[in-house]
């Protein structure tokens, strides 16, 4: 390559704006907020600031070639959000189906570990009150167990 061609390429490289230089394999960077929400059913901030912090320790591996915890979380959320087959999600995100299966299992367990912090079942009295209020609101008879 001659010197003039090298200078032209350098000038063209300088013209690329910062927002065009993103990691296309990272949906947190490559997708606009709305598109991210449509695919994962959570905002980027909620995924990065809350969900990742909850499950990061459970998703971190200390042996072999690992998939970063954020990417594992995104794979799991994508699968949960769209109800597709593992193969479809794994193909769209560039991992094998067996890897996808293992990640879904890890993400599910990592989220389930925290169930006592976020899921509260009603007492018998609260359940009766809720049934009564629901009947008054919607005239829906029957028991909810």
N, CA and C atoms as an extended XYZ file, in Angstrom:
435
Properties=species:S:1:pos:R:3:atomname:S:1:resname:S:1:resid:I:1 pbc="F F F"
N         0.851       -1.168        0.000 N   UNK     1
C         0.000        0.000        0.000 CA  UNK     1
C         0.900        1.234        0.000 C   UNK     1
N         0.615        2.139       -0.900 N   UNK     2
C         1.453        3.339       -0.957 CA  UNK     2
C         1.048        4.337        0.126 C   UNK     2
N         1.868        5.331        0.302 N   UNK     3
C         1.690        6.303        1.373 CA  UNK     3
C         0.392        7.098        1.224 C   UNK     3
N        -0.003        7.455        0.035 N   UNK     4
C        -1.231        8.238       -0.186 CA  UNK     4
C        -2.456        7.419        0.231 C   UNK     4
N        -2.500        6.151       -0.137 N   UNK     5
C        -3.611        5.282        0.260 CA  UNK     5
C        -3.675        5.148        1.781 C   UNK     5
N        -2.534        5.033        2.397 N   UNK     6
C        -2.484        4.931        3.854 CA  UNK     6
C        -3.064        6.198        4.499 C   UNK     6
N        -2.721        7.356        3.983 N   UNK     7
C        -3.237        8.634        4.508 CA  UNK     7
C        -4.747        8.703        4.314 C   UNK     7
N        -5.255        8.281        3.153 N   UNK     8
C        -6.705        8.286        2.902 CA  UNK     8
C        -7.428        7.393        3.907 C   UNK     8
N        -6.917        6.212        4.135 N   UNK     9
C        -7.552        5.294        5.089 CA  UNK     9
C        -7.534        5.877        6.503 C   UNK     9
N        -6.438        6.508        6.864 N   UNK    10
C        -6.338        7.112        8.190 CA  UNK    10
C        -7.369        8.229        8.338 C   UNK    10
N        -7.537        9.067        7.339 N   UNK    11
C        -8.523       10.149        7.388 CA  UNK    11
C        -9.941        9.585        7.487 C   UNK    11
N       -10.237        8.540        6.719 N   UNK    12
C       -11.559        7.920        6.798 CA  UNK    12
C       -11.803        7.324        8.185 C   UNK    12
N       -10.784        6.739        8.769 N   UNK    13
C       -10.918        6.177       10.111 CA  UNK    13
C       -11.241        7.277       11.122 C   UNK    13
N       -10.604        8.440       10.965 N   UNK    14
C       -10.842        9.546       11.890 CA  UNK    14
C       -12.274       10.068       11.792 C   UNK    14
N       -12.933        9.908       10.653 N   UNK    15
C       -14.284       10.436       10.449 CA  UNK    15
C       -15.367        9.576       11.102 C   UNK    15
N       -15.051        8.369       11.495 N   UNK    16
C       -16.048        7.513       12.127 CA  UNK    16
C       -16.397        8.097       13.483 C   UNK    16
N       -17.671        8.328       13.691 N   UNK    17
C       -18.070        8.909       14.977 CA  UNK    17
C       -18.031        7.849       16.067 C   UNK    17
N       -17.932        8.306       17.300 N   UNK    18
C       -17.802        7.405       18.444 CA  UNK    18
C       -18.980        6.447       18.562 C   UNK    18
N       -20.203        6.919       18.331 N   UNK    19
C       -21.365        6.060       18.536 CA  UNK    19
C       -21.443        4.925       17.525 C   UNK    19
N       -20.661        4.977       16.471 N   UNK    20
C       -20.645        3.882       15.500 CA  UNK    20
C       -19.693        2.771       15.929 C   UNK    20
N       -18.795        3.066       16.829 N   UNK    21
C       -17.839        2.067       17.284 CA  UNK    21
C       -18.379        1.369       18.533 C   UNK    21
N       -19.260        0.405       18.336 N   UNK    22
C       -19.823       -0.356       19.441 CA  UNK    22
C       -19.575       -1.828       19.202 C   UNK    22
N       -19.601       -2.573       20.265 N   UNK    23
C       -19.438       -4.012       20.186 CA  UNK    23
C       -20.783       -4.611       19.786 C   UNK    23
N       -20.899       -5.044       18.551 N   UNK    24
C       -22.170       -5.566       18.048 CA  UNK    24
C       -22.601       -6.834       18.769 C   UNK    24
N       -21.661       -7.537       19.388 N   UNK    25
C       -22.017       -8.757       20.100 CA  UNK    25
C       -22.550       -8.463       21.495 C   UNK    25
N       -22.492       -7.210       21.940 N   UNK    26
C       -22.991       -6.836       23.255 CA  UNK    26
C       -24.292       -6.058       23.096 C   UNK    26
N       -25.434       -6.692       23.363 N   UNK    27
C       -26.717       -6.003       23.198 CA  UNK    27
C       -26.864       -4.769       24.082 C   UNK    27
N       -26.129       -4.713       25.186 N   UNK    28
C       -26.191       -3.532       26.049 CA  UNK    28
C       -25.647       -2.309       25.316 C   UNK    28
N       -24.718       -2.508       24.392 N   UNK    29
C       -24.149       -1.409       23.626 CA  UNK    29
C       -24.801       -1.250       22.260 C   UNK    29
N       -25.106       -2.368       21.618 N   UNK    30
C       -25.534       -2.293       20.224 CA  UNK    30
C       -27.019       -2.000       20.037 C   UNK    30
N       -27.851       -2.305       21.024 N   UNK    31
C       -29.292       -2.100       20.862 CA  UNK    31
C       -29.746       -0.807       21.526 C   UNK    31
N       -30.616       -0.066       20.854 N   UNK    32
C       -31.234        1.075       21.532 CA  UNK    32
C       -32.119        0.559       22.677 C   UNK    32
N       -32.437        1.419       23.614 N   UNK    33
C       -33.202        1.017       24.806 CA  UNK    33
C       -34.515        0.316       24.462 C   UNK    33
N       -35.252        0.859       23.519 N   UNK    34
C       -36.563        0.278       23.158 CA  UNK    34
C       -36.400       -1.135       22.583 C   UNK    34
N       -35.442       -1.312       21.684 N   UNK    35
C       -35.203       -2.629       21.093 CA  UNK    35
C       -34.726       -3.619       22.151 C   UNK    35
N       -33.901       -3.139       23.079 N   UNK    36
C       -33.434       -3.993       24.170 CA  UNK    36
C       -34.619       -4.464       25.004 C   UNK    36
N       -35.507       -3.550       25.352 N   UNK    37
C       -36.674       -3.892       26.165 CA  UNK    37
C       -37.579       -4.898       25.436 C   UNK    37
N       -37.759       -4.710       24.147 N   UNK    38
C       -38.594       -5.639       23.373 CA  UNK    38
C       -38.025       -7.054       23.389 C   UNK    38
N       -36.727       -7.189       23.425 N   UNK    39
C       -36.103       -8.512       23.378 CA  UNK    39
C       -35.938       -9.155       24.751 C   UNK    39
N       -35.726       -8.341       25.778 N   UNK    40
C       -35.395       -8.878       27.105 CA  UNK    40
C       -36.449       -8.607       28.174 C   UNK    40
N       -37.403       -7.737       27.895 N   UNK    41
C       -38.480       -7.380       28.819 CA  UNK    41
C       -38.008       -6.650       30.076 C   UNK    41
N       -36.801       -6.143       30.036 N   UNK    42
C       -36.245       -5.328       31.114 CA  UNK    42
C       -35.454       -4.193       30.487 C   UNK    42
N       -35.318       -3.094       31.228 N   UNK    43
C       -34.488       -1.992       30.735 CA  UNK    43
C       -33.016       -2.346       30.932 C   UNK    43
N       -32.153       -1.661       30.207 N   UNK    44
C       -30.714       -1.885       30.348 CA  UNK    44
C       -30.257       -1.579       31.775 C   UNK    44
N       -30.767       -0.486       32.341 N   UNK    45
C       -30.369       -0.109       33.696 CA  UNK    45
C       -30.762       -1.175       34.703 C   UNK    45
N       -31.958       -1.714       34.593 N   UNK    46
C       -32.398       -2.735       35.536 CA  UNK    46
C       -31.535       -3.987       35.420 C   UNK    46
N       -31.201       -4.370       34.194 N   UNK    47
C       -30.353       -5.552       33.991 CA  UNK    47
C       -28.969       -5.315       34.589 C   UNK    47
N       -28.362       -4.191       34.268 N   UNK    48
C       -26.982       -3.931       34.700 CA  UNK    48
C       -26.872       -3.603       36.182 C   UNK    48
N       -27.796       -2.815       36.694 N   UNK    49
C       -27.663       -2.316       38.064 CA  UNK    49
C       -28.290       -3.222       39.120 C   UNK    49
N       -29.313       -3.977       38.759 N   UNK    50
C       -30.009       -4.779       39.763 CA  UNK    50
C       -29.861       -6.274       39.505 C   UNK    50
N       -30.333       -6.738       38.345 N   UNK    51
C       -30.321       -8.178       38.093 CA  UNK    51
C       -28.910       -8.752       38.066 C   UNK    51
N       -28.005       -8.097       37.372 N   UNK    52
C       -26.641       -8.608       37.292 CA  UNK    52
C       -25.997       -8.657       38.671 C   UNK    52
N       -26.228       -7.632       39.479 N   UNK    53
C       -25.657       -7.620       40.827 CA  UNK    53
C       -26.204       -8.761       41.678 C   UNK    53
N       -27.462       -9.128       41.463 N   UNK    54
C       -28.068      -10.231       42.221 CA  UNK    54
C       -27.452      -11.580       41.879 C   UNK    54
N       -27.170      -11.804       40.595 N   UNK    55
C       -26.790      -13.151       40.152 CA  UNK    55
C       -25.327      -13.297       39.752 C   UNK    55
N       -24.566      -12.236       39.806 N   UNK    56
C       -23.191      -12.267       39.312 CA  UNK    56
C       -22.350      -13.361       39.968 C   UNK    56
N       -22.438      -13.493       41.263 N   UNK    57
C       -21.621      -14.494       41.954 CA  UNK    57
C       -21.962      -15.916       41.529 C   UNK    57
N       -23.254      -16.189       41.336 N   UNK    58
C       -23.673      -17.530       40.933 CA  UNK    58
C       -23.287      -17.854       39.494 C   UNK    58
N       -23.104      -16.834       38.667 N   UNK    59
C       -22.803      -17.058       37.252 CA  UNK    59
C       -21.313      -16.987       36.932 C   UNK    59
N       -20.507      -16.619       37.890 N   UNK    60
C       -19.068      -16.511       37.661 CA  UNK    60
C       -18.431      -17.888       37.765 C   UNK    60
N       -17.621      -18.219       36.773 N   UNK    61
C       -16.925      -19.499       36.747 CA  UNK    61
C       -15.435      -19.222       36.858 C   UNK    61
N       -14.748      -20.079       37.570 N   UNK    62
C       -13.317      -19.861       37.762 CA  UNK    62
C       -12.461      -20.913       37.068 C   UNK    62
N       -13.048      -21.682       36.179 N   UNK    63
C       -12.254      -22.679       35.453 CA  UNK    63
C       -12.665      -22.708       33.985 C   UNK    63
N       -11.679      -22.930       33.161 N   UNK    64
C       -11.930      -23.021       31.725 CA  UNK    64
C       -12.286      -21.688       31.097 C   UNK    64
N       -12.702      -21.776       29.855 N   UNK    65
C       -13.127      -20.590       29.106 CA  UNK    65
C       -14.554      -20.263       29.525 C   UNK    65
N       -14.743      -19.125       30.087 N   UNK    66
C       -16.060      -18.803       30.612 CA  UNK    66
C       -16.792      -17.791       29.748 C   UNK    66
N       -18.100      -17.829       29.855 N   UNK    67
C       -18.954      -16.819       29.245 CA  UNK    67
C       -19.227      -15.803       30.347 C   UNK    67
N       -19.017      -14.522       30.099 N   UNK    68
C       -19.190      -13.524       31.147 CA  UNK    68
C       -20.592      -13.564       31.764 C   UNK    68
N       -20.704      -13.268       33.059 N   UNK    69
C       -21.999      -13.306       33.729 CA  UNK    69
C       -23.073      -12.455       33.051 C   UNK    69
N       -22.712      -11.278       32.556 N   UNK    70
C       -23.701      -10.432       31.881 CA  UNK    70
C       -24.274      -11.140       30.661 C   UNK    70
N       -23.405      -11.752       29.855 N   UNK    71
C       -23.880      -12.432       28.648 CA  UNK    71
C       -24.737      -13.644       29.020 C   UNK    71
N       -24.372      -14.365       30.083 N   UNK    72
C       -25.199      -15.487       30.540 CA  UNK    72
C       -26.576      -14.984       30.962 C   UNK    72
N       -26.605      -13.906       31.718 N   UNK    73
C       -27.881      -13.338       32.151 CA  UNK    73
C       -28.724      -12.931       30.955 C   UNK    73
N       -28.102      -12.288       29.971 N   UNK    74
C       -28.845      -11.866       28.776 CA  UNK    74
C       -29.376      -13.070       28.000 C   UNK    74
N       -28.591      -14.130       27.898 N   UNK    75
C       -29.073      -15.339       27.229 CA  UNK    75
C       -30.296      -15.894       27.942 C   UNK    75
N       -30.215      -15.988       29.261 N   UNK    76
C       -31.348      -16.497       30.031 CA  UNK    76
C       -32.572      -15.618       29.900 C   UNK    76
N       -32.390      -14.304       30.026 N   UNK    77
C       -33.522      -13.383       29.924 CA  UNK    77
C       -34.154      -13.428       28.540 C   UNK    77
N       -33.324      -13.546       27.515 N   UNK    78
C       -33.856      -13.621       26.142 CA  UNK    78
C       -34.711      -14.865       25.970 C   UNK    78
N       -34.255      -15.981       26.516 N   UNK    79
C       -35.023      -17.218       26.444 CA  UNK    79
C       -36.332      -17.074       27.219 C   UNK    79
N       -36.278      -16.533       28.441 N   UNK    80
C       -37.482      -16.382       29.250 CA  UNK    80
C       -38.463      -15.397       28.622 C   UNK    80
N       -37.953      -14.352       27.992 N   UNK    81
C       -38.801      -13.279       27.469 CA  UNK    81
C       -39.608      -13.692       26.248 C   UNK    81
N       -39.039      -14.547       25.410 N   UNK    82
C       -39.768      -14.830       24.166 CA  UNK    82
C       -40.335      -16.237       24.081 C   UNK    82
N       -39.991      -17.102       25.014 N   UNK    83
C       -40.570      -18.439       25.013 CA  UNK    83
C       -40.201      -19.271       23.805 C   UNK    83
N       -39.113      -18.946       23.160 N   UNK    84
C       -38.687      -19.683       21.964 CA  UNK    84
C       -37.950      -20.958       22.367 C   UNK    84
N       -37.609      -21.740       21.374 N   UNK    85
C       -36.797      -22.921       21.619 CA  UNK    85
C       -35.361      -22.492       21.927 C   UNK    85
N       -34.671      -23.309       22.705 N   UNK    86
C       -33.283      -23.002       23.053 CA  UNK    86
C       -32.434      -22.819       21.808 C   UNK    86
N       -32.668      -23.652       20.805 N   UNK    87
C       -31.858      -23.590       19.590 CA  UNK    87
C       -32.007      -22.236       18.890 C   UNK    87
N       -33.219      -21.709       18.869 N   UNK    88
C       -33.435      -20.418       18.206 CA  UNK    88
C       -32.678      -19.301       18.922 C   UNK    88
N       -32.755      -19.287       20.244 N   UNK    89
C       -32.069      -18.243       21.006 CA  UNK    89
C       -30.564      -18.431       20.910 C   UNK    89
N       -30.108      -19.679       21.028 N   UNK    90
C       -28.660      -19.916       20.974 CA  UNK    90
C       -28.087      -19.535       19.616 C   UNK    90
N       -28.812      -19.840       18.535 N   UNK    91
C       -28.352      -19.452       17.201 CA  UNK    91
C       -28.282      -17.932       17.058 C   UNK    91
N       -29.281      -17.246       17.579 N   UNK    92
C       -29.307      -15.790       17.422 CA  UNK    92
C       -28.250      -15.096       18.268 C   UNK    92
N       -27.761      -15.772       19.309 N   UNK    93
C       -26.788      -15.147       20.202 CA  UNK    93
C       -25.397      -15.760       20.072 C   UNK    93
N       -25.238      -16.727       19.166 N   UNK    94
C       -23.912      -17.247       18.860 CA  UNK    94
C       -23.343      -18.250       19.839 C   UNK    94
N       -24.182      -19.047       20.485 N   UNK    95
C       -23.692      -20.122       21.344 CA  UNK    95
C       -24.360      -21.429       20.912 C   UNK    95
N       -23.786      -22.545       21.330 N   UNK    96
C       -24.367      -23.837       20.974 CA  UNK    96
C       -25.598      -24.105       21.833 C   UNK    96
N       -26.448      -25.019       21.377 N   UNK    97
C       -27.649      -25.361       22.142 CA  UNK    97
C       -27.304      -26.001       23.481 C   UNK    97
N       -26.330      -26.923       23.563 N   UNK    98
C       -25.981      -27.472       24.881 CA  UNK    98
C       -25.483      -26.391       25.858 C   UNK    98
N       -24.715      -25.431       25.352 N   UNK    99
C       -24.266      -24.328       26.198 CA  UNK    99
C       -25.459      -23.499       26.651 C   UNK    99
N       -26.380      -23.266       25.729 N   UNK   100
C       -27.594      -22.517       26.055 CA  UNK   100
C       -28.349      -23.219       27.176 C   UNK   100
N       -28.479      -24.528       27.079 N   UNK   101
C       -29.181      -25.311       28.096 CA  UNK   101
C       -28.520      -25.132       29.470 C   UNK   101
N       -27.207      -25.239       29.509 N   UNK   102
C       -26.489      -25.081       30.782 CA  UNK   102
C       -26.648      -23.670       31.348 C   UNK   102
N       -26.633      -22.679       30.469 N   UNK   103
C       -26.777      -21.290       30.926 CA  UNK   103
C       -28.179      -21.034       31.459 C   UNK   103
N       -29.195      -21.544       30.779 N   UNK   104
C       -30.576      -21.368       31.260 CA  UNK   104
C       -30.716      -21.985       32.655 C   UNK   104
N       -30.127      -23.148       32.829 N   UNK   105
C       -30.174      -23.826       34.124 CA  UNK   105
C       -29.476      -22.973       35.200 C   UNK   105
N       -28.288      -22.445       34.879 N   UNK   106
C       -27.546      -21.621       35.840 CA  UNK   106
C       -28.289      -20.330       36.170 C   UNK   106
N       -28.822      -19.658       35.146 N   UNK   107
C       -29.529      -18.391       35.362 CA  UNK   107
C       -30.796      -18.639       36.175 C   UNK   107
N       -31.518      -19.693       35.858 N   UNK   108
C       -32.740      -20.014       36.606 CA  UNK   108
C       -32.428      -20.241       38.080 C   UNK   108
N       -31.396      -21.010       38.339 N   UNK   109
C       -31.003      -21.278       39.729 CA  UNK   109
C       -30.510      -20.011       40.420 C   UNK   109
N       -29.759      -19.201       39.698 N   UNK   110
C       -29.222      -17.967       40.280 CA  UNK   110
C       -30.350      -17.013       40.670 C   UNK   110
N       -31.388      -16.956       39.865 N   UNK   111
C       -32.538      -16.098       40.188 CA  UNK   111
C       -33.346      -16.725       41.324 C   UNK   111
N       -33.552      -18.037       41.274 N   UNK   112
C       -34.363      -18.721       42.272 CA  UNK   112
C       -33.765      -18.635       43.673 C   UNK   112
N       -32.448      -18.523       43.773 N   UNK   113
C       -31.794      -18.396       45.075 CA  UNK   113
C       -32.362      -17.210       45.859 C   UNK   113
N       -32.799      -16.198       45.156 N   UNK   114
C       -33.269      -14.963       45.781 CA  UNK   114
C       -34.782      -14.911       45.954 C   UNK   114
N       -35.456      -16.040       45.784 N   UNK   115
C       -36.923      -16.024       45.809 CA  UNK   115
C       -37.492      -15.531       47.133 C   UNK   115
N       -36.853      -15.828       48.241 N   UNK   116
C       -37.402      -15.405       49.530 CA  UNK   116
C       -37.376      -13.896       49.714 C   UNK   116
N       -36.517      -13.217       48.984 N   UNK   117
C       -36.466      -11.753       49.069 CA  UNK   117
C       -37.581      -11.091       48.280 C   UNK   117
N       -38.114      -11.782       47.266 N   UNK   118
C       -39.039      -11.131       46.347 CA  UNK   118
C       -40.410      -11.783       46.254 C   UNK   118
N       -40.557      -13.020       46.711 N   UNK   119
C       -41.829      -13.718       46.619 CA  UNK   119
C       -42.354      -13.938       48.028 C   UNK   119
N       -43.556      -13.466       48.275 N   UNK   120
C       -44.172      -13.642       49.581 CA  UNK   120
C       -45.555      -14.241       49.361 C   UNK   120
N       -45.792      -15.397       49.936 N   UNK   121
C       -47.096      -16.029       49.836 CA  UNK   121
C       -47.980      -15.507       50.961 C   UNK   121
N       -49.249      -15.322       50.682 N   UNK   122
C       -50.145      -14.789       51.711 CA  UNK   122
C       -50.437      -15.832       52.796 C   UNK   122
N       -50.737      -15.302       53.970 N   UNK   123
C       -51.207      -16.182       55.048 CA  UNK   123
C       -52.632      -16.601       54.704 C   UNK   123
N       -53.184      -17.525       55.486 N   UNK   124
C       -54.558      -17.992       55.235 CA  UNK   124
C       -55.540      -16.825       55.314 C   UNK   124
N       -55.357      -15.955       56.289 N   UNK   125
C       -56.251      -14.806       56.439 CA  UNK   125
C       -56.121      -13.846       55.255 C   UNK   125
N       -54.896      -13.561       54.829 N   UNK   126
C       -54.689      -12.679       53.674 CA  UNK   126
C       -55.300      -13.282       52.419 C   UNK   126
N       -55.181      -14.593       52.259 N   UNK   127
C       -55.752      -15.264       51.085 CA  UNK   127
C       -57.270      -15.122       51.073 C   UNK   127
N       -57.918      -15.281       52.240 N   UNK   128
C       -59.386      -15.111       52.301 CA  UNK   128
C       -59.774      -13.680       51.935 C   UNK   128
N       -59.023      -12.722       52.454 N   UNK   129
C       -59.316      -11.315       52.171 CA  UNK   129
C       -59.156      -11.015       50.678 C   UNK   129
N       -58.098      -11.534       50.073 N   UNK   130
C       -57.855      -11.309       48.644 CA  UNK   130
C       -58.965      -11.944       47.812 C   UNK   130
N       -59.364      -13.169       48.164 N   UNK   131
C       -60.457      -13.830       47.429 CA  UNK   131
C       -61.729      -12.998       47.509 C   UNK   131
N       -62.020      -12.493       48.703 N   UNK   132
C       -63.227      -11.692       48.898 CA  UNK   132
C       -63.160      -10.406       48.080 C   UNK   132
N       -62.025       -9.716       48.119 N   UNK   133
C       -61.860       -8.481       47.351 CA  UNK   133
C       -61.923       -8.748       45.852 C   UNK   133
N       -61.344       -9.856       45.433 N   UNK   134
C       -61.376      -10.198       44.014 CA  UNK   134
C       -62.803      -10.470       43.565 C   UNK   134
N       -63.578      -11.142       44.403 N   UNK   135
C       -64.982      -11.419       44.057 CA  UNK   135
C       -65.768      -10.115       43.965 C   UNK   135
N       -65.531       -9.209       44.918 N   UNK   136
C       -66.217       -7.915       44.897 CA  UNK   136
C       -65.844       -7.104       43.662 C   UNK   136
N       -64.593       -7.187       43.274 N   UNK   137
C       -64.103       -6.411       42.136 CA  UNK   137
C       -64.579       -6.992       40.807 C   UNK   137
N       -64.457       -8.313       40.641 N   UNK   138
C       -64.699       -8.921       39.331 CA  UNK   138
C       -65.836       -9.931       39.313 C   UNK   138
N       -66.495      -10.130       40.439 N   UNK   139
C       -67.558      -11.136       40.550 CA  UNK   139
C       -67.081      -12.495       40.071 C   UNK   139
N       -65.887      -12.814       40.433 N   UNK   140
C       -65.275      -14.076       40.017 CA  UNK   140
C       -65.371      -15.054       41.177 C   UNK   140
N       -66.264      -16.063       41.062 N   UNK   141
C       -66.424      -17.010       42.164 CA  UNK   141
C       -65.312      -18.052       42.176 C   UNK   141
N       -65.190      -18.730       43.298 N   UNK   142
C       -64.257      -19.840       43.350 CA  UNK   142
C       -63.101      -19.590       44.282 C   UNK   142
N       -62.286      -20.573       44.391 N   UNK   143
C       -61.145      -20.554       45.291 CA  UNK   143
C       -59.859      -20.420       44.479 C   UNK   143
N       -58.940      -19.699       45.033 N   UNK   144
C       -57.596      -19.630       44.450 CA  UNK   144
C       -56.657      -20.307       45.413 C   UNK   144
N       -56.005      -21.363       44.961 N   UNK   145
C       -55.069      -22.079       45.830 CA  UNK   145
C       -53.676      -21.947       45.304 C   UNK   145
